Amino acid sequence: MNDLRNSVQLIGDLGKNVDFKQLENGNALARVSISTREVFKNGRGEKKVDLQWHNLVGWGKVAEIMQVLFAKGKKVAVKGKLRHRSYEDKEGVTRYQSEVVVSEFMLLLDIDL
């Protein structure tokens, strides 16, 4: 049951190529965004699309493989945990960000059914 406490699974399309960095301590870091899309009908029967963007982060071997396999526009399934963090931008303003720390992923065929 511990796997259910903080678990995220998403299927969507990569919005950009991976931003990959090799850190000074030797660890690898990959960042990329993914869009998810939900299609539904509103109360008047009109078709609506809810598009959401999610930040993905990979560390170590996961990051290295993400850098090789992920490319803008590819469809992927990811599993990970949700993390919230804050940081200070260049102007000294505190910013808040939510991201999914990826533990597993799978490339998918892009077939609309």
The first five atom37 places (N, CA, C, CB, O) and aatype in JSON, in Angstrom:
{
  "aatype": [12, 2, 3, 10, 1, 2, 15, 19, 5, 10, 9, 7, 3, 10, 7, 11, 2, 19, 3, 13, 11, 5, 10, 6, 2, 7, 2, 0, 10, 0, 1, 19, 15, 9, 15, 16, 1, 6, 19, 13, 11, 2, 7, 1, 7, 6, 11, 11, 19, 3, 10, 5, 17, 8, 2, 10, 19, 7, 17, 7, 11, 19, 0, 6, 9, 12, 5, 19, 10, 13, 0, 11, 7, 11, 11, 19, 0, 19, 11, 7, 11, 10, 1, 8, 1, 15, 18, 6, 3, 11, 6, 7, 19, 16, 1, 18, 5, 15, 6, 19, 19, 19, 15, 6, 13, 12, 10, 10, 10, 3, 9, 3, 10],
  "atom_mask": [
    [1, 1, 1, 1, 1],
    [1, 1, 1, 1, 1],
    [1, 1, 1, 1, 1],
    [1, 1, 1, 1, 1],
    [1, 1, 1, 1, 1],
    [1, 1, 1, 1, 1],
    [1, 1, 1, 1, 1],
    [1, 1, 1, 1, 1],
    [1, 1, 1, 1, 1],
    [1, 1, 1, 1, 1],
    [1, 1, 1, 1, 1],
    [1, 1, 1, 0, 1],
    [1, 1, 1, 1, 1],
    [1, 1, 1, 1, 1],
    [1, 1, 1, 0, 1],
    [1, 1, 1, 1, 1],
    [1, 1, 1, 1, 1],
    [1, 1, 1, 1, 1],
    [1, 1, 1, 1, 1],
    [1, 1, 1, 1, 1],
    [1, 1, 1, 1, 1],
    [1, 1, 1, 1, 1],
    [1, 1, 1, 1, 1],
    [1, 1, 1, 1, 1],
    [1, 1, 1, 1, 1],
    [1, 1, 1, 0, 1],
    [1, 1, 1, 1, 1],
    [1, 1, 1, 1, 1],
    [1, 1, 1, 1, 1],
    [1, 1, 1, 1, 1],
    [1, 1, 1, 1, 1],
    [1, 1, 1, 1, 1],
    [1, 1, 1, 1, 1],
    [1, 1, 1, 1, 1],
    [1, 1, 1, 1, 1],
    [1, 1, 1, 1, 1],
    [1, 1, 1, 1, 1],
    [1, 1, 1, 1, 1],
    [1, 1, 1, 1, 1],
    [1, 1, 1, 1, 1],
    [1, 1, 1, 1, 1],
    [1, 1, 1, 1, 1],
    [1, 1, 1, 0, 1],
    [1, 1, 1, 1, 1],
    [1, 1, 1, 0, 1],
    [1, 1, 1, 1, 1],
    [1, 1, 1, 1, 1],
    [1, 1, 1, 1, 1],
    [1, 1, 1, 1, 1],
    [1, 1, 1, 1, 1],
    [1, 1, 1, 1, 1],
    [1, 1, 1, 1, 1],
    [1, 1, 1, 1, 1],
    [1, 1, 1, 1, 1],
    [1, 1, 1, 1, 1],
    [1, 1, 1, 1, 1],
    [1, 1, 1, 1, 1],
    [1, 1, 1, 0, 1],
    [1, 1, 1, 1, 1],
    [1, 1, 1, 0, 1],
    [1, 1, 1, 1, 1],
    [1, 1, 1, 1, 1],
    [1, 1, 1, 1, 1],
    [1, 1, 1, 1, 1],
    [1, 1, 1, 1, 1],
    [1, 1, 1, 1, 1],
    [1, 1, 1, 1, 1],
    [1, 1, 1, 1, 1],
    [1, 1, 1, 1, 1],
    [1, 1, 1, 1, 1],
    [1, 1, 1, 1, 1],
    [1, 1, 1, 1, 1],
    [1, 1, 1, 0, 1],
    [1, 1, 1, 1, 1],
    [1, 1, 1, 1, 1],
    [1, 1, 1, 1, 1],
    [1, 1, 1, 1, 1],
    [1, 1, 1, 1, 1],
    [1, 1, 1, 1, 1],
    [1, 1, 1, 0, 1],
    [1, 1, 1, 1, 1],
    [1, 1, 1, 1, 1],
    [1, 1, 1, 1, 1],
    [1, 1, 1, 1, 1],
    [1, 1, 1, 1, 1],
    [1, 1, 1, 1, 1],
    [1, 1, 1, 1, 1],
    [1, 1, 1, 1, 1],
    [1, 1, 1, 1, 1],
    [1, 1, 1, 1, 1],
    [1, 1, 1, 1, 1],
    [1, 1, 1, 0, 1],
    [1, 1, 1, 1, 1],
    [1, 1, 1, 1, 1],
    [1, 1, 1, 1, 1],
    [1, 1, 1, 1, 1],
    [1, 1, 1, 1, 1],
    [1, 1, 1, 1, 1],
    [1, 1, 1, 1, 1],
    [1, 1, 1, 1, 1],
    [1, 1, 1, 1, 1],
    [1, 1, 1, 1, 1],
    [1, 1, 1, 1, 1],
    [1, 1, 1, 1, 1],
    [1, 1, 1, 1, 1],
    [1, 1, 1, 1, 1],
    [1, 1, 1, 1, 1],
    [1, 1, 1, 1, 1],
    [1, 1, 1, 1, 1],
    [1, 1, 1, 1, 1],
    [1, 1, 1, 1, 1],
    [1, 1, 1, 1, 1],
    [1, 1, 1, 1, 1]
  ],
  "atom_positions": [
    [[0.8, -1.2, 0.0], [0.0, 0.0, 0.0], [0.85, 1.28, 0.0], [-0.92, -0.01, 1.19], [0.34, 2.34, -0.35]],
    [[2.11, 1.2, 0.37], [2.95, 2.4, 0.36], [3.07, 2.99, -1.03], [4.33, 2.07, 0.91], [3.25, 4.2, -1.18]],
    [[2.98, 2.15, -2.08], [3.07, 2.65, -3.44], [1.91, 3.57, -3.79], [3.12, 1.5, -4.41], [2.02, 4.35, -4.73]],
    [[0.81, 3.48, -3.07], [-0.35, 4.32, -3.35], [-0.28, 5.69, -2.7], [-1.6, 3.61, -2.91], [-1.02, 6.59, -3.09]],
    [[0.58, 5.87, -1.72], [0.61, 7.11, -0.95], [0.97, 8.33, -1.79], [1.59, 6.98, 0.18], [0.36, 9.39, -1.62]],
    [[1.91, 8.22, -2.66], [2.29, 9.33, -3.53], [2.67, 8.74, -4.88], [3.47, 10.16, -2.93], [3.84, 8.57, -5.19]],
    [[1.66, 8.45, -5.68], [1.87, 7.81, -6.96], [1.13, 8.56, -8.06], [1.42, 6.34, -6.92], [-0.05, 8.88, -7.91]],
    [[1.83, 8.83, -9.16], [1.26, 9.54, -10.29], [1.52, 8.72, -11.54], [1.84, 10.98, -10.42], [2.63, 8.24, -11.76]],
    [[0.49, 8.57, -12.37], [0.64, 7.93, -13.67], [0.0, 8.84, -14.71], [-0.01, 6.51, -13.7], [-1.15, 9.25, -14.55]],
    [[0.74, 9.16, -15.76], [0.25, 10.05, -16.8], [0.55, 9.46, -18.17], [0.88, 11.44, -16.67], [1.57, 8.8, -18.37]],
    [[-0.35, 9.7, -19.11], [-0.1, 9.4, -20.51], [-0.33, 10.69, -21.26], [-1.03, 8.23, -21.04], [-1.37, 11.33, -21.13]],
    [[0.66, 11.08, -22.06], [0.51, 12.33, -22.8], [1.61, 12.52, -23.82], [0.0, 0.0, 0.0], [2.35, 11.59, -24.15]],
    [[1.7, 13.74, -24.31], [2.63, 14.09, -25.38], [3.71, 15.03, -24.85], [1.89, 14.74, -26.57], [3.42, 15.97, -24.11]],
    [[4.95, 14.76, -25.23], [6.07, 15.6, -24.79], [6.01, 16.94, -25.5], [7.43, 14.89, -25.06], [5.87, 17.0, -26.72]],
    [[6.12, 18.02, -24.73], [5.98, 19.36, -25.28], [7.28, 19.97, -25.8], [0.0, 0.0, 0.0], [7.25, 20.98, -26.49]],
    [[8.41, 19.37, -25.46], [9.7, 19.88, -25.9], [10.72, 18.76, -25.78], [10.13, 21.14, -25.07], [10.43, 17.69, -25.24]],
    [[11.91, 19.01, -26.28], [13.0, 18.06, -26.09], [13.51, 18.16, -24.66], [14.14, 18.32, -27.11], [13.28, 19.17, -23.98]],
    [[14.18, 17.14, -24.21], [14.65, 17.06, -22.83], [15.76, 18.08, -22.57], [15.15, 15.64, -22.51], [16.67, 18.25, -23.39]],
    [[15.68, 18.74, -21.43], [16.76, 19.59, -20.93], [17.6, 18.68, -20.02], [16.21, 20.88, -20.15], [17.17, 18.34, -18.91]],
    [[18.77, 18.3, -20.47], [19.62, 17.32, -19.76], [20.86, 18.01, -19.21], [20.02, 16.16, -20.7], [21.49, 18.82, -19.89]],
    [[21.2, 17.67, -17.96], [22.41, 18.2, -17.33], [23.14, 17.09, -16.6], [22.07, 19.35, -16.37], [22.53, 16.24, -15.95]],
    [[24.45, 17.12, -16.7], [25.31, 16.26, -15.89], [25.81, 17.13, -14.76], [26.5, 15.62, -16.74], [26.56, 18.08, -15.0]],
    [[25.42, 16.84, -13.53], [25.78, 17.68, -12.39], [27.22, 17.43, -11.96], [24.83, 17.42, -11.23], [27.82, 16.42, -12.32]],
    [[27.76, 18.36, -11.18], [29.15, 18.26, -10.73], [29.41, 17.0, -9.93], [29.52, 19.48, -9.9], [30.52, 16.45, -9.95]],
    [[28.39, 16.52, -9.2], [28.57, 15.31, -8.39], [28.44, 14.03, -9.22], [27.55, 15.29, -7.27], [28.51, 12.93, -8.67]],
    [[28.26, 14.18, -10.55], [28.19, 13.02, -11.43], [26.77, 12.54, -11.7], [0.0, 0.0, 0.0], [26.56, 11.72, -12.59]],
    [[25.8, 13.04, -10.95], [24.42, 12.63, -11.15], [23.83, 13.3, -12.4], [23.57, 12.96, -9.91], [24.21, 14.43, -12.73]],
    [[22.93, 12.62, -13.07], [22.28, 13.15, -14.27], [20.9, 13.68, -13.9], [22.18, 12.07, -15.38], [20.22, 13.12, -13.04]],
    [[20.49, 14.76, -14.58], [19.19, 15.38, -14.35], [18.54, 15.66, -15.7], [19.33, 16.69, -13.52], [19.17, 16.24, -16.59]],
    [[17.28, 15.25, -15.86], [16.53, 15.51, -17.08], [15.22, 16.19, -16.71], [16.27, 14.2, -17.89], [14.54, 15.79, -15.76]],
    [[14.86, 17.23, -17.46], [13.59, 17.94, -17.27], [12.88, 18.04, -18.61], [13.82, 19.36, -16.64], [13.51, 18.28, -19.64]],
    [[11.56, 17.85, -18.58], [10.75, 17.96, -19.8], [9.3, 18.16, -19.37], [10.9, 16.68, -20.71], [8.95, 17.88, -18.22]],
    [[8.46, 18.64, -20.27], [7.04, 18.81, -19.96], [6.2, 17.85, -20.8], [6.6, 20.27, -20.21], [6.59, 17.45, -21.89]],
    [[5.05, 17.49, -20.25], [4.13, 16.58, -20.92], [2.73, 17.18, -20.85], [4.17, 15.16, -20.27], [2.35, 17.76, -19.83]],
    [[1.97, 17.04, -21.93], [0.59, 17.51, -21.92], [-0.35, 16.31, -21.83], [0.27, 18.37, -23.18], [-0.12, 15.28, -22.46]],
    [[-1.41, 16.47, -21.05], [-2.47, 15.47, -20.99], [-3.74, 16.14, -21.48], [-2.64, 14.88, -19.53], [-3.93, 17.35, -21.31]],
    [[-4.61, 15.35, -22.08], [-5.81, 15.9, -22.71], [-7.02, 15.06, -22.31], [-5.65, 15.95, -24.25], [-7.01, 13.84, -22.44]],
    [[-8.05, 15.73, -21.83], [-9.3, 15.07, -21.49], [-10.41, 15.69, -22.34], [-9.62, 15.2, -19.96], [-10.6, 16.91, -22.32]],
    [[-11.13, 14.87, -23.08], [-12.23, 15.34, -23.93], [-13.54, 14.97, -23.25], [-12.14, 14.73, -25.37], [-13.73, 13.83, -22.82]],
    [[-14.44, 15.94, -23.16], [-15.74, 15.7, -22.52], [-16.78, 16.62, -23.14], [-15.65, 15.92, -20.98], [-16.45, 17.54, -23.89]],
    [[-18.04, 16.36, -22.81], [-19.14, 17.23, -23.25], [-19.64, 18.02, -22.06], [-20.29, 16.4, -23.89], [-19.84, 17.46, -20.98]],
    [[-19.83, 19.32, -22.26], [-20.34, 20.15, -21.18], [-21.85, 19.97, -21.04], [-19.98, 21.64, -21.42], [-22.44, 19.14, -21.73]],
    [[-22.48, 20.74, -20.17], [-23.91, 20.62, -19.91], [-24.79, 20.89, -21.11], [0.0, 0.0, 0.0], [-25.93, 20.45, -21.15]],
    [[-24.27, 21.63, -22.11], [-25.03, 21.93, -23.32], [-24.72, 20.94, -24.45], [-24.73, 23.35, -23.79], [-25.19, 21.11, -25.57]],
    [[-23.91, 19.91, -24.14], [-23.59, 18.89, -25.14], [-22.46, 19.27, -26.07], [0.0, 0.0, 0.0], [-22.2, 18.57, -27.05]],
    [[-21.77, 20.38, -25.77], [-20.66, 20.81, -26.6], [-19.39, 20.06, -26.21], [-20.45, 22.34, -26.47], [-19.11, 19.84, -25.03]],
    [[-18.63, 19.68, -27.22], [-17.36, 18.99, -26.98], [-16.33, 19.99, -26.45], [-16.85, 18.3, -28.28], [-16.12, 21.04, -27.04]],
    [[-15.69, 19.65, -25.34], [-14.66, 20.49, -24.73], [-13.39, 19.67, -24.53], [-15.16, 21.08, -23.38], [-13.44, 18.45, -24.34]],
    [[-12.25, 20.34, -24.58], [-10.96, 19.7, -24.35], [-10.27, 20.41, -23.18], [-10.07, 19.74, -25.63], [-10.1, 21.63, -23.2]],
    [[-9.89, 19.64, -22.18], [-9.13, 20.18, -21.04], [-7.68, 19.73, -21.21], [-9.73, 19.69, -19.66], [-7.37, 18.55, -21.05]],
    [[-6.81, 20.67, -21.54], [-5.39, 20.39, -21.75], [-4.62, 20.85, -20.52], [-4.85, 21.09, -23.04], [-4.74, 22.0, -20.1]],
    [[-3.83, 19.96, -19.93], [-3.03, 20.26, -18.75], [-1.56, 19.98, -19.06], [-3.5, 19.42, -17.52], [-1.23, 19.03, -19.77]],
    [[-0.67, 20.83, -18.53], [0.77, 20.62, -18.67], [1.36, 20.2, -17.34], [1.46, 21.9, -19.2], [0.99, 20.72, -16.29]],
    [[2.3, 19.24, -17.39], [2.94, 18.7, -16.2], [4.45, 18.71, -16.41], [2.43, 17.25, -15.88], [4.93, 18.38, -17.5]],
    [[5.19, 19.09, -15.39], [6.65, 19.07, -15.43], [7.14, 17.71, -14.96], [7.26, 20.22, -14.54], [6.73, 17.2, -13.92]],
    [[8.04, 17.11, -15.75], [8.64, 15.83, -15.4], [10.11, 16.03, -15.07], [8.48, 14.8, -16.55], [10.79, 16.86, -15.68]],
    [[10.6, 15.27, -14.09], [12.01, 15.3, -13.71], [12.5, 13.87, -13.59], [12.23, 16.08, -12.36], [11.84, 13.02, -12.98]],
    [[13.65, 13.59, -14.18], [14.28, 12.28, -14.04], [15.68, 12.44, -13.48], [0.0, 0.0, 0.0], [16.36, 13.42, -13.77]],
    [[16.1, 11.48, -12.67], [17.43, 11.5, -12.05], [18.19, 10.23, -12.43], [17.32, 11.63, -10.51], [17.6, 9.19, -12.68]],
    [[19.52, 10.34, -12.47], [20.38, 9.17, -12.66], [20.15, 8.47, -13.99], [0.0, 0.0, 0.0], [20.06, 9.11, -15.03]],
    [[20.05, 7.14, -13.95], [19.88, 6.33, -15.16], [18.59, 6.69, -15.89], [19.89, 4.85, -14.83], [18.54, 6.71, -17.12]],
    [[17.52, 6.96, -15.11], [16.25, 7.34, -15.73], [16.46, 8.6, -16.58], [15.15, 7.59, -14.65], [15.97, 8.66, -17.71]],
    [[17.18, 9.58, -16.05], [17.46, 10.82, -16.79], [18.26, 10.55, -18.06], [18.21, 11.81, -15.9], [17.97, 11.12, -19.11]],
    [[19.25, 9.69, -17.95], [20.1, 9.38, -19.11], [19.28, 8.72, -20.23], [21.25, 8.45, -18.7], [19.47, 9.04, -21.41]],
    [[18.39, 7.83, -19.86], [17.56, 7.15, -20.86], [16.5, 8.1, -21.41], [16.88, 5.9, -20.25], [16.19, 8.06, -22.6]],
    [[15.95, 8.97, -20.56], [14.99, 9.98, -21.05], [15.65, 10.85, -22.11], [14.48, 10.85, -19.87], [15.03, 11.17, -23.12]],
    [[16.89, 11.24, -21.88], [17.58, 12.11, -22.83], [17.72, 11.44, -24.2], [18.97, 12.48, -22.29], [17.62, 12.11, -25.23]],
    [[17.94, 10.15, -24.21], [18.13, 9.42, -25.47], [16.79, 9.17, -26.19], [18.84, 8.08, -25.21], [16.71, 9.32, -27.41]],
    [[15.75, 8.8, -25.45], [14.51, 8.33, -26.06], [13.42, 9.4, -26.21], [13.98, 7.21, -25.27], [12.58, 9.3, -27.1]],
    [[13.42, 10.4, -25.35], [12.34, 11.4, -25.38], [12.64, 12.47, -26.42], [12.16, 12.05, -23.99], [13.77, 12.93, -26.54]],
    [[11.61, 12.86, -27.18], [11.71, 13.95, -28.14], [10.35, 14.63, -28.24], [12.19, 13.44, -29.54], [9.32, 13.99, -28.05]],
    [[10.37, 15.9, -28.54], [9.14, 16.69, -28.66], [8.12, 15.96, -29.54], [9.45, 18.09, -29.23], [8.45, 15.49, -30.63]],
    [[6.88, 15.89, -29.05], [5.8, 15.28, -29.82], [5.57, 13.8, -29.57], [0.0, 0.0, 0.0], [4.52, 13.28, -29.94]],
    [[6.53, 13.11, -28.96], [6.35, 11.67, -28.71], [5.33, 11.46, -27.6], [7.69, 11.0, -28.34], [5.23, 12.25, -26.66]],
    [[4.59, 10.36, -27.71], [3.6, 9.98, -26.7], [4.28, 9.04, -25.71], [2.33, 9.32, -27.34], [4.94, 8.08, -26.11]],
    [[4.11, 9.32, -24.41], [4.74, 8.51, -23.37], [3.77, 8.25, -22.22], [6.0, 9.21, -22.85], [2.82, 9.0, -21.99]],
    [[4.04, 7.17, -21.52], [3.38, 6.88, -20.25], [4.46, 6.97, -19.19], [2.66, 5.45, -20.24], [5.54, 6.4, -19.36]],
    [[4.18, 7.69, -18.11], [5.16, 7.83, -17.04], [4.53, 7.48, -15.71], [5.72, 9.26, -17.01], [3.33, 7.65, -15.51]],
    [[5.37, 6.99, -14.81], [4.97, 6.71, -13.44], [5.99, 7.36, -12.53], [4.86, 5.16, -13.16], [7.19, 7.34, -12.82]],
    [[5.52, 7.95, -11.45], [6.44, 8.6, -10.53], [5.72, 9.1, -9.3], [0.0, 0.0, 0.0], [4.64, 8.61, -8.94]],
    [[6.34, 10.09, -8.65], [5.73, 10.68, -7.46], [5.67, 12.19, -7.62], [6.51, 10.29, -6.18], [6.52, 12.79, -8.28]],
    [[4.66, 12.78, -7.0], [4.46, 14.21, -7.07], [5.33, 14.91, -6.04], [2.98, 14.57, -6.87], [5.39, 14.5, -4.88]],
    [[6.0, 15.98, -6.47], [6.85, 16.75, -5.58], [6.57, 18.24, -5.79], [8.36, 16.43, -5.81], [6.44, 18.7, -6.93]],
    [[6.47, 18.98, -4.7], [6.3, 20.43, -4.74], [7.57, 21.05, -4.18], [5.02, 20.89, -3.93], [8.11, 20.59, -3.17]],
    [[8.04, 22.1, -4.84], [9.25, 22.76, -4.36], [9.15, 24.25, -4.63], [10.5, 22.17, -5.05], [8.31, 24.71, -5.4]],
    [[10.01, 24.99, -3.96], [10.08, 26.44, -4.2], [11.52, 26.81, -4.5], [9.54, 27.24, -2.97], [12.46, 26.13, -4.09]],
    [[11.67, 27.89, -5.22], [13.0, 28.4, -5.54], [12.91, 29.91, -5.72], [13.57, 27.72, -6.82], [11.82, 30.46, -5.87]],
    [[14.05, 30.57, -5.7], [14.11, 32.01, -5.9], [14.59, 32.3, -7.31], [15.05, 32.68, -4.85], [15.62, 31.79, -7.74]],
    [[13.83, 33.12, -8.05], [14.23, 33.45, -9.42], [15.31, 34.55, -9.42], [13.01, 33.9, -10.25], [15.77, 34.98, -8.37]],
    [[15.7, 34.98, -10.61], [16.78, 35.96, -10.75], [16.47, 37.3, -10.08], [17.08, 36.2, -12.22], [17.38, 38.02, -9.66]],
    [[15.18, 37.62, -9.99], [14.76, 38.88, -9.36], [14.56, 38.74, -7.86], [13.48, 39.39, -10.01], [14.17, 39.7, -7.2]],
    [[14.81, 37.55, -7.3], [14.65, 37.32, -5.88], [13.23, 36.97, -5.45], [0.0, 0.0, 0.0], [12.93, 36.94, -4.25]],
    [[12.37, 36.71, -6.41], [10.98, 36.36, -6.12], [10.88, 34.85, -5.9], [10.03, 36.81, -7.27], [11.42, 34.06, -6.68]],
    [[10.19, 34.45, -4.84], [9.99, 33.03, -4.57], [8.95, 32.46, -5.52], [9.58, 32.79, -3.1], [7.84, 32.99, -5.61]],
    [[9.29, 31.4, -6.22], [8.4, 30.71, -7.16], [8.12, 29.31, -6.63], [9.02, 30.65, -8.6], [8.95, 28.71, -5.95]],
    [[6.95, 28.8, -6.96], [6.55, 27.47, -6.53], [6.3, 26.62, -7.76], [5.28, 27.52, -5.63], [5.76, 27.09, -8.76]],
    [[6.69, 25.34, -7.69], [6.55, 24.46, -8.83], [6.18, 23.06, -8.36], [7.83, 24.43, -9.66], [6.71, 22.56, -7.37]],
    [[5.26, 22.44, -9.1], [4.93, 21.04, -8.87], [5.52, 20.24, -10.03], [3.37, 20.82, -8.76], [5.51, 20.7, -11.17]],
    [[6.03, 19.06, -9.73], [6.63, 18.22, -10.77], [6.48, 16.76, -10.42], [8.11, 18.57, -10.96], [6.3, 16.4, -9.26]],
    [[6.55, 15.93, -11.44], [6.49, 14.49, -11.26], [7.92, 13.95, -11.37], [5.54, 13.81, -12.31], [8.57, 14.13, -12.4]],
    [[8.4, 13.3, -10.32], [9.72, 12.68, -10.35], [9.52, 11.29, -10.94], [10.39, 12.61, -8.89], [8.92, 10.42, -10.32]],
    [[10.03, 11.09, -12.15], [9.78, 9.88, -12.92], [10.61, 8.71, -12.4], [10.09, 10.12, -14.39], [11.82, 8.82, -12.2]],
    [[9.94, 7.58, -12.17], [10.64, 6.35, -11.78], [10.6, 5.32, -12.91], [10.01, 5.77, -10.51], [11.52, 4.5, -13.03]],
    [[9.55, 5.36, -13.73], [9.4, 4.44, -14.86], [8.72, 5.18, -16.0], [8.6, 3.17, -14.46], [7.96, 6.12, -15.77]],
    [[9.01, 4.75, -17.23], [8.29, 5.31, -18.37], [8.28, 4.31, -19.52], [8.93, 6.65, -18.82], [9.03, 3.33, -19.54]],
    [[7.39, 4.59, -20.47], [7.26, 3.73, -21.64], [6.88, 4.62, -22.83], [6.19, 2.6, -21.41], [5.98, 5.45, -22.72]],
    [[7.56, 4.45, -23.96], [7.18, 5.14, -25.18], [5.96, 4.45, -25.75], [8.35, 5.17, -26.22], [5.86, 3.23, -25.69]],
    [[5.03, 5.22, -26.31], [3.79, 4.68, -26.84], [3.66, 5.04, -28.32], [2.58, 5.19, -26.04], [4.22, 6.03, -28.77]],
    [[2.92, 4.22, -29.05], [2.58, 4.57, -30.42], [1.51, 5.64, -30.39], [2.1, 3.32, -31.22], [0.62, 5.6, -29.53]],
    [[1.57, 6.58, -31.28], [0.6, 7.68, -31.31], [-0.52, 7.32, -32.29], [1.27, 9.03, -31.71], [-0.45, 7.67, -33.47]],
    [[-1.53, 6.64, -31.78], [-2.66, 6.2, -32.6], [-3.92, 6.78, -32.0], [-2.74, 4.63, -32.69], [-4.26, 6.46, -30.86]],
    [[-4.63, 7.61, -32.74], [-5.91, 8.14, -32.28], [-7.0, 7.15, -32.62], [-6.2, 9.53, -32.9], [-7.15, 6.75, -33.77]],
    [[-7.75, 6.76, -31.62], [-8.86, 5.82, -31.84], [-10.17, 6.54, -31.7], [-8.8, 4.63, -30.87], [-11.23, 5.93, -31.85]]
  ]
}
